[in-house]
Amino acid sequence: MRRDLPTRLGAEFEFRLAETPVFLPRDLGDRLTTAANEIVDQLSLPDRLSAMKRAIPPKWDTPGMDSLPSFTQVDFAVVRDSDGTLVPKLIELQGFPSLSALQVIQRDSWNDILQSIDGLDLDWSCWYSGLDRTGFLTLAREVIVGSHDPAEVILMDIDPPHQKTYPDFVATKMLFDVDAVCPTTLIKKGKTLWRRDARGREIQVKRIYNRVVFDELILKGIDLPFDFREELDVEWAPHPNWYWTWSKYSLPFLDHPAVPRATLVSNLDRVPDDLSAFVLKPLFSFAGAGVNVDPMTRDLAAIPDEQKSSWCIQEKIEYEPALLAADGGGVKVEIRMMFFRPDNVARPILAQNLCRLSRGKMLGVDFNKNFTWVGSSLALQPSSS
């Protein structure tokens, strides 16, 4: 698979591909599905939504926010419960897209390869809610492209060819015919945005599949030809405000057995006497950036007062090394449950998954470069199950 997937895409990977999928037991799969749906239901309650929207910075508050995000990611660690059962524990939330198209091609690769292995020659699925490959692509196309010609839709990210997620951009073009475009190249005319295609023709952008990570935009001080606060004649998928609203900032608003205790640093009455049971997290970062797994009192004290509302301390999660690797030892598993919501649908639909496998102290691919049987993967179940 590690040879096959880059060949299918014609793209190289900067992050590691794991040597195995996760063969998901039915009981754990059911627990993941139930927990993910229940957490999304809690996130969707109007009173909680109103409180969570306080996370939107005025500088990036974009007009026209929709009722719920087009894309939602709910990340779970696989842990061992007190009775020995494997259960999901929430790690992170994102009202933001993930590797939606890449996971389809990776599933295709694994599915074809597993046909050659006796006992594994089944039709394997990484989809939910009664979807198969065709049904998923129909749903994803509704969310990404909407009612538009794909030429009028862009996948927007900063300098797309140099993003680690570029293989997903290639897969998006393969499956949905949507080009990846840097926002710095857009042309603003009144309230409209335009782009140039490969032949130099100007085409109006009517829908943006938004993959811009605000942290990167802010850190690099990138100038754009438009202001996110402007009223623009364009549809967003997802709307930029969900990047801030459904995030680690949401964790303290949830009450669920699968959700660890979490508190904004700004809301702490006092620092816990024993911080060894907690991790310190920035609310708006990706791929584990800035997470302190062994915080000290001085680390909390070092956060400026005006930034304390952008950090939380969260109950530490002990991943179970539940996947036994072929070369010995256990591998920790994180499973991302991925939701999609077309514009005319009231509730996000659980549709597919993504996995990260780790032997390092943290799950991000940057923390597992020198290990085997780790990296990006997906969870499979027989499609008849």
JOWO-V618903 format. One record per residue. RES is the residue in three letters. SS is DSSP state (alpha for helix, beta for strand, coil for the rest). PHI is phi in degrees with one decimal (* if undefined). Layout:
<<RES SS PHI> <RES SS PHI>>
This chain:
<<MET coil *> <ARG coil -67.3> <ARG coil -85.1> <ASP alpha -72.2> <LEU alpha -63.1> <PRO alpha -61.4> <THR alpha -67.6> <ARG alpha -59.2> <LEU alpha -90.4> <GLY coil 65.5> <ALA coil -143.3> <GLU coil -91.8> <PHE coil -108.5> <GLU coil -86.8> <PHE coil -107.6> <ARG coil -80.5> <LEU beta -97.4> <ALA coil -70.7> <GLU coil -76.7> <THR coil -147.9> <PRO coil -77.1> <VAL beta -97.3> <PHE beta -84.1> <LEU coil -84.8> <PRO coil -62.2> <ARG alpha -60.0> <ASP alpha -65.6> <LEU alpha -67.4> <GLY alpha -59.6> <ASP alpha -65.6> <ARG alpha -65.2> <LEU alpha -62.2> <THR alpha -62.4> <THR alpha -63.2> <ALA alpha -62.7> <ALA alpha -61.9> <ASN alpha -65.7> <GLU alpha -67.2> <ILE alpha -67.4> <VAL alpha -62.7> <ASP alpha -61.9> <GLN alpha -64.6> <LEU alpha -61.3> <SER coil -87.2> <LEU coil -65.7> <PRO alpha -54.9> <ASP alpha -67.1> <ARG alpha -73.0> <LEU alpha -59.0> <SER alpha -60.2> <ALA alpha -69.5> <MET alpha -69.2> <LYS alpha -67.2> <ARG alpha -64.5> <ALA alpha -75.2> <ILE coil -74.3> <PRO coil -69.5> <PRO alpha -53.4> <LYS alpha -66.0> <TRP alpha -118.3> <ASP coil -73.6> <THR coil -94.4> <PRO coil -64.5> <GLY coil 80.2> <MET coil -62.8> <ASP coil -84.5> <SER coil -71.4> <LEU coil -149.2> <PRO coil -71.6> <SER coil -71.8> <PHE beta -132.7> <THR beta -139.9> <GLN beta -118.4> <VAL beta -121.7> <ASP beta -98.3> <PHE beta -121.8> <ALA beta -85.9> <VAL beta -91.1> <VAL beta -124.7> <ARG beta -100.2> <ASP coil -74.0> <SER coil -61.9> <ASP coil -92.4> <GLY coil 91.4> <THR coil -78.2> <LEU beta -79.4> <VAL beta -136.4> <PRO beta -86.2> <LYS beta -132.4> <LEU beta -64.1> <ILE beta -110.1> <GLU beta -158.0> <LEU beta -128.9> <GLN beta -146.8> <GLY coil -92.2> <PHE coil -155.3> <PRO coil -71.3> <SER coil -129.0> <LEU coil -84.7> <SER alpha -61.4> <ALA alpha -76.1> <LEU alpha -58.4> <GLN alpha -64.0> <VAL alpha -65.7> <ILE alpha -69.5> <GLN alpha -66.1> <ARG alpha -61.4> <ASP alpha -59.7> <SER alpha -62.6> <TRP alpha -62.1> <ASN alpha -60.3> <ASP alpha -67.4> <ILE alpha -68.1> <LEU alpha -68.5> <GLN coil -62.5> <SER coil -88.6> <ILE coil -108.9> <ASP coil -57.4> <GLY coil 91.6> <LEU coil -113.3> <ASP coil -83.6> <LEU coil -117.2> <ASP coil -91.9> <TRP beta -96.2> <SER beta -123.9> <CYS coil -117.6> <TRP beta -112.5> <TYR coil -132.6> <SER coil 57.4> <GLY coil 75.9> <LEU coil -84.1> <ASP coil -112.7> <ARG alpha -58.0> <THR alpha -63.8> <GLY alpha -64.2> <PHE alpha -64.2> <LEU alpha -62.8> <THR alpha -63.6> <LEU alpha -62.3> <ALA alpha -63.2> <ARG alpha -64.2> <GLU alpha -59.8> <VAL alpha -78.8> <ILE alpha -79.8> <VAL coil -95.3> <GLY coil 65.9> <SER coil -97.2> <HIS coil -98.0> <ASP coil -65.7> <PRO alpha -54.4> <ALA alpha -65.6> <GLU alpha -92.7> <VAL beta -118.1> <ILE beta -126.6> <LEU beta -87.9> <MET beta -101.8> <ASP coil -149.4> <ILE coil -77.2> <ASP coil 48.0> <PRO alpha -49.6> <PRO alpha -62.0> <HIS alpha -105.3> <GLN coil -82.0> <LYS coil -63.0> <THR coil -84.6> <TYR alpha -54.0> <PRO alpha -56.3> <ASP alpha -69.3> <PHE alpha -65.1> <VAL alpha -63.1> <ALA alpha -63.7> <THR alpha -62.9> <LYS alpha -65.6> <MET alpha -62.0> <LEU alpha -88.5> <PHE alpha -124.7> <ASP coil 59.3> <VAL coil -106.9> <ASP beta -82.5> <ALA beta -87.6> <VAL beta -133.8> <CYS coil -78.7> <PRO alpha -63.3> <THR alpha -67.6> <THR alpha -92.9> <LEU coil -72.8> <ILE beta -116.3> <LYS beta -98.8> <LYS beta -128.4> <GLY coil 63.1> <LYS coil -97.2> <THR beta -108.1> <LEU beta -116.0> <TRP beta -131.6> <ARG beta -133.8> <ARG beta -103.8> <ASP coil -83.3> <ALA coil -62.6> <ARG coil -96.9> <GLY coil 85.6> <ARG coil -77.7> <GLU beta -84.4> <ILE beta -128.8> <GLN beta -68.9> <VAL beta -89.6> <LYS coil -104.6> <ARG beta -147.3> <ILE beta -117.1> <TYR beta -82.7> <ASN beta -85.8> <ARG coil -116.7> <VAL coil -72.7> <VAL coil -86.7> <PHE alpha -60.0> <ASP alpha -56.1> <GLU alpha -68.2> <LEU alpha -60.5> <ILE alpha -71.8> <LEU alpha -60.0> <LYS alpha -86.7> <GLY coil 58.2> <ILE coil -78.5> <ASP coil -87.2> <LEU coil -113.0> <PRO coil -78.5> <PHE coil -144.2> <ASP coil -112.0> <PHE coil -58.5> <ARG coil -81.5> <GLU coil -76.6> <GLU coil -77.3> <LEU coil -114.7> <ASP coil -85.4> <VAL coil -152.3> <GLU beta -95.6> <TRP beta -112.0> <ALA beta -143.4> <PRO coil -84.3> <HIS coil -62.3> <PRO coil -55.2> <ASN alpha -63.7> <TRP alpha -70.9> <TYR alpha -56.8> <TRP alpha -89.1> <THR alpha -76.6> <TRP coil -101.6> <SER coil -159.3> <LYS alpha -59.2> <TYR alpha -59.9> <SER alpha -77.5> <LEU alpha -55.6> <PRO alpha -64.6> <PHE alpha -88.7> <LEU coil -100.7> <ASP coil -134.6> <HIS coil -155.0> <PRO coil -57.6> <ALA coil -87.9> <VAL beta -105.9> <PRO coil -71.6> <ARG coil -63.1> <ALA beta -146.8> <THR beta -139.8> <LEU beta -64.3> <VAL alpha -59.1> <SER alpha -66.1> <ASN alpha -98.4> <LEU coil -71.8> <ASP coil -70.9> <ARG coil -154.7> <VAL coil -75.6> <PRO coil -55.9> <ASP coil -62.2> <ASP coil -115.9> <LEU alpha -85.5> <SER alpha -66.4> <ALA alpha -90.8> <PHE beta -129.8> <VAL beta -117.6> <LEU beta -106.9> <LYS beta -126.9> <PRO beta -73.9> <LEU coil -76.3> <PHE coil -126.8> <SER coil -144.3> <PHE coil -121.6> <ALA coil 58.1> <GLY coil 81.1> <ALA coil -62.3> <GLY coil 82.3> <VAL coil -74.5> <ASN beta -109.1> <VAL coil -83.8> <ASP coil -132.0> <PRO coil -70.6> <MET coil -116.6> <THR alpha -55.2> <ARG alpha -65.3> <ASP alpha -66.5> <LEU alpha -67.7> <ALA alpha -65.6> <ALA coil -77.5> <ILE coil -76.5> <PRO coil -58.7> <ASP alpha -54.3> <GLU alpha -72.2> <GLN alpha -107.0> <LYS alpha -62.4> <SER alpha -76.1> <SER alpha -103.0> <TRP beta -131.5> <CYS beta -136.2> <ILE beta -105.9> <GLN beta -129.3> <GLU beta -52.1> <LYS coil -69.2> <ILE coil -105.1> <GLU coil -98.3> <TYR coil -62.5> <GLU coil -90.8> <PRO coil -73.3> <ALA coil -83.3> <LEU beta -93.9> <LEU beta -85.9> <ALA coil -76.5> <ALA coil -65.8> <ASP coil -99.7> <GLY coil 94.8> <GLY coil 86.4> <GLY beta -101.6> <VAL beta -124.1> <LYS beta -83.6> <VAL beta -124.8> <GLU beta -122.8> <ILE beta -122.4> <ARG beta -98.2> <MET beta -95.3> <MET beta -112.1> <PHE beta -108.2> <PHE beta -131.7> <ARG coil -136.0> <PRO coil -61.6> <ASP coil -56.3> <ASN coil -97.4> <VAL coil -110.6> <ALA coil -74.7> <ARG coil -123.7> <PRO coil -58.2> <ILE beta -108.5> <LEU beta -67.2> <ALA beta -127.3> <GLN beta -157.5> <ASN beta -137.0> <LEU beta -143.8> <CYS beta -124.8> <ARG beta -126.9> <LEU beta -111.2> <SER beta -146.3> <ARG coil -118.8> <GLY coil -85.8> <LYS coil -70.6> <MET coil -129.0> <LEU coil -87.3> <GLY coil -58.8> <VAL alpha -60.1> <ASP alpha -66.7> <PHE alpha -97.3> <ASN coil -134.3> <LYS coil -69.3> <ASN coil -106.0> <PHE coil -114.5> <THR coil -111.0> <TRP coil 59.4> <VAL coil -136.0> <GLY beta 120.5> <SER beta -77.5> <SER beta -153.6> <LEU coil -152.4> <ALA beta -98.6> <LEU beta -119.4> <GLN beta -136.3> <PRO beta -57.0> <SER coil -63.8> <SER coil -82.0> <SER coil -80.3>>
